[in-house]
Structure formats: C-alpha cells, structure tokens
C-alpha cells in the first residue's frame, strides 16, 4: 500500500526534491515577476505535475497549479517554491542537496520545497491506486510566499478562492489561527553612525550587523563588558578615521524572535550602555532595546488567549541621510490591523525618528469544530496515532491568509529542528515519507467532507 509505494519511489522523491533545491529561488529583479530562478523552478514543478498526469496551468509565472479530479467543489493544496536568502554558515552548498544521517540538507528542503514534493507524491499515489475524486483537486505552487504572497493574490484574481484546503507550510496537526501582521520601516535622520548594514530578510532575526563609528565615540571597555556578559560574539577594527564593529547573533523566524539573538538590538544596546551619545541609539533603547514583544511601548498588553505580540528588527541599512530599520510585527487575533498600526505610529514616532507602515494583513481564525478542519485532524491522527496533540495558534503567517477556506496543515512535526531560515536547513527523510502518508489521508478526508 502507501508504504510500499513510498519505498518504490523513494529515489525519485529525493531526486525531484534535489531538482527544486538546485534553484536559488529568492526574490530577484532579473525577470518578471519574481526573478529568473523562480521562473525556472516553477517550470520544473509544473513538469513534474504533468509527468504524473495533472493538467497544469502557469499563471504568468506568479504561480502555477496541477489539477485532477472532477466536480463543482475545489480542494486546494498551496505550497511555495520561493525561499529566503541562504546566508552564510553552511556546512555544504545550500543549493546542492546533500544527504547525511537520515536527513537531507539544502535551502528550501523544509520550507517549502519538501512539502511540494510530499503533496505531489500523495496525489501520485491516489491517481495510481485508482482513487475516485468527488471534487477537483489542485496543487498550487507559488513563487512569492516569503516576500508578500503576491503570487496567491494573483491566483485569486485569476481563478477565485478554494472551497477547502491547506497549505503544508506550518505544523501538524494544524494551525487554526494566525496572528495579524504589520510590516514597516523606522527611519532615523539624526545619528552619528557613519554607516551600518545588517540582516538578510525582514522576517528573519538579524544574524550579523556591521557598523562604522567615529573614533572615541563610546567607552570601549564598557561595550566589551556588555558583550561578554551577554555571550555575544563581536570583533573590532580600528583606524585613525573610524571604528568598525561587527556583531554576530543567531537567526530565527520573525514570528519566534525569542529563539534568535538579534545582532542589531545587541549592537544598539551595547552602544547605549557604553555611552554613545546619539539620538537614534537612545531612541532604540527607549522603544525597543532587547525586547521582542513590544514591551517598551506596551504592545504586549494586546496579548490574548490565542497568540502574542512579537516584534522583530530584521534589517538595517543606510540610505542617503537616513538609517532604516525594517520592522516585522505579528499581533494577536482578537485585534485589528488599524488598532495595532495606530498604536505603533503613536508610540514609535519620536523626534527625528519616524515609523511608517509598509504592509500587513488581518489575522486568521477558524473554529476547530469546522468539518473540514476535523477532516484534516483525523488524517493526522489516523496516520500517527497521536490523539493528544491539538491544532494550535501561531504568530507566523502562511498562504492560509491569502485565500479563503484554508489553514496551515503540516509539514513540520512537534520537536522538529529543521533550521528553517537559517544555515544548514534540513529535513528528516522519514518525516518526508510521513508527510506523504498524512497528505494522502487528508486529501481523501477532504474529498468526503
């Protein structure tokens, strides 16, 4: 049955994943709409779907889908082919998938190219076994989840919404609620900082920051003591003209900033403690500091029974006479986008420092007793025999917010440490096989729901 199918296909499963991982499908401007590598990886995914007998459609390289089944109702599986930047610190080439000790390594293996392959092989199994669909099923693969989900917005504009479905870009046994989000920029126009740059993406905790400062502008011994006391790795290069500092932290997803170490925040707080007399550094200390839940402007008071307020400063850069910090906020599901942005503008606009809202979306919330949610939960339980785990609420955002009647379901399991958005991203091969089993049952259950 399904285990025999997986055993027969395990080499082709990994080969297909290797092909997808070989594409550095970050957002780029060398081809519309999201870059040449995103176009190429979408072509590869659609070819794989065609190979398995799915009828494919390319929606202007925003996204594509493969369809099977028949009927008026539409089940959707939404996965993404784009990735966050690989960054440094890898033990192997992030775009040459490697295998070691039961894991595969490469950028995108767990977020979210592995899920594309697991979904495809679940559909392949059902088609080969002669399963009869009462509904249509589409595997929808987009190329812009990490940087705005314009791909699924384009899908909805062209094709409409789905009747039920899931995005395998979260965790099992499912996510019934997702925080709202605010993306913004803090712009500062009065600072003694000569130059500064750091961070790889807005939705990633900053792993490294570099800054150039005037000579004799802070107490070096106090700064060094602060870094040592907090176990922060750093180095200093001095010259007659300036001082260059590099501070290293630990990357993590912006929705779980406590799991990372923000190099920007430790740099700014270290300078504050070391007496660097600067309006921006003082502002950062007063409004952000080392906090990750907006405590310094009381945003943590918005926390509810489902989700909490989180704040991440992902990138910093100098642009003309401005120093800019990107802000990624996830806010609890019982509050509105307008309520949160009003609080942030009022709290973060001070002196020569301005916060501007760039993007955002409202929260997602489903009652867990909804029949098709129950169908997904049953699929997980039937395969894993785990009757204790419950659907959860998260601070992260997935494709589920971009389309009606969808939740995140898989592909992560409890206690997985797949280093998503960090170096050495990995996926346990046995867990990939388990995903396929669960998705087979999920599709069957949704077909009957």
C-alpha positions, 0 to 999 in steps of 0.5 A: 500500500502507501508504504510500499509505494513510498519505498518504490519511489523513494529515489525519485522523491529525493531526486525531484526534491534535489531538482527544486533545491538546485534553484536559488529561488529568492526574490530577484529583479532579473525577470518578471515577476519574481526573478529568473530562478523562480521562473525556472523552478516553477517550470520544473514543478509544473513538469513534474505535475504533468509527468504524473498526469495533472493538467497544469496551468502557469499563471504568468509565472506568479504561480502555477497549479496541477489539477485532477479530479472532477466536480463543482467543489475545489480542494486546494493544496498551496505550497511555495517554491520561493525561499529566503536568502541562504546566508552564510554558515553552511556546512555544504552548498545550500543549493546542492542537496546533500544527504547525511544521517537520515536527513537531507540538507539544502535551502528550501528542503523544509520550507517549502520545497519538501512539502511540494514534493510530499503533496505531489507524491500523495496525489501520485499515489491516489491517481495510481491506486485508482482513487475516485475524486468527488471534487477537483483537486489542485496543487498550487505552487507559488513563487512569492510566499516569503516576500508578500504572497503576491503570487496567491493574490494573483491566483485569486484574481485569476481563478477565485478562492478554494472551497477547502484546503491547506497549505503544508507550510506550518505544523501538524496537526494544524494551525487554526489561527494566525496572528495579524501582521504589520510590516514597516520601516523606522527611519532615523535622520539624526545619528552619528553612525557613519554607516551600518548594514545588517540582516538578510530578510525582514522576517528573519532575526538579524544574524550579523550587523556591521557598523562604522563609528567615529573614533572615541565615540563610546567607552570601549571597555564598557561595550566589551563588558556588555558583550561578554556578559551577554555571550555575544560574539563581536570583533573590532577594527580600528583606524585613525578615521573610524571604528568598525564593529561587527556583531554576530547573533543567531537567526530565527523566524520573525514570528519566534524572535525569542529563539534568535539573538538579534545582532542589531538590538545587541549592537544598539544596546551595547552602544547605549550602555557604553555611552554613545551619545546619539539620538537614534541609539537612545531612541532604540533603547527607549522603544525597543532595546532587547525586547521582542514583544513590544514591551517598551511601548506596551504592545504586549498588553494586546496579548490574548488567549490565542497568540502574542505580540512579537516584534522583530528588527530584521534589517538595517541599512543606510540610505542617503541621510537616513538609517532604516530599520525594517520592522516585522510585527505579528499581533494577536487575533482578537485585534485589528490591523488599524488598532495595532498600526495606530498604536505603533505610529503613536508610540514609535514616532519620536523626534527625528525618528519616524515609523511608517507602515509598509504592509500587513494583513488581518489575522486568521481564525477558524473554529476547530469544530469546522468539518473540514478542519476535523477532516484534516485532524483525523488524517493526522491522527489516523496516520500517527496515532497521536490523539493528544496533540491539538491544532494550535495558534501561531504568530507566523503567517502562511498562504492560509491568509491569502485565500479563503477556506484554508489553514496551515496543515503540516509539514513540520512535526512537534520537536522538529529542528529543521533550521528553517531560515537559517544555515544548514536547513534540513529535513528528516527523510522519514518525516518526508515519507510521513508527510506523504502518508498524512497528505494522502489521508487528508486529501481523501478526508477532504474529498468526503467532507 
